[in-house]
Amino acid sequence: MDIAELTFNEAGLIPCIVQDADDGAVLMMAWMSAESIALTLERGETVFWSRSRRELWHKGATSGNVQRLVDLRYDCDADALLALVHPAGPACHTGERTCFYRSLRGE
């Protein structure tokens, strides 16, 4: 499939779930643009679109916690991505391994 065939939202973005390729842990969710997808595939490390900063964001560029790409998959509707990665450190800016470390159920 070509990147142009993916279904982007009205802002030109597509959600991407990032998962540890070794143990299946869901690490984070971020948004990707066509450009960030192309850069991710080219560099072999995840690059996202920061909606708050309105710029490309190479994960780990400042922290060193890069995510080395194993595979980038798309779902059956071509409107969501799954990045399988080998993380070089925590995914969350809080220092947690995954951004999904809290529970609404309080458990």
Residue, then its C-alpha position, 0 to 999 in steps of 0.5 A: m500500500d502507498i502512504a497516499e492510500l491511507t485514510f487521514n483525518e481532516a487535519g491530515l493525521i492518522p492515529c498510531i499505536v506503538q507496541d513493543a515488538d518483543d512482549g506486546a506491551v502497548l507503549m503509547m499512541a501518537w499522531m502521524s502525518a504522511e511526512s512523518i510516516a515517510l520519515t519513520l520508514e526512511r530512518g527506521e525510528t518513529v517520527f510523529w506529528s506533535r499537535s501541540r507544537r505543530e511540528l514533526w517529533h522524532k521520538g527520543a531525539t532529546s531523551g535518547n529513548v528512540q523507538r527502532l521500527v520493526d514493522l509499521r502496519y495498518d488496519c483493515d480500514a486503513d485509518a489507524l497504524l500499529a508501529l512495532v518497535h524495539p524501545a531504547g527506554p521509556a515511552c512516556h515523558t513521565g519516565e514510565r515504560t508505557c503511557f498507559y500506566r494509570s487505570l480509571r478503575g483505580e486498580 
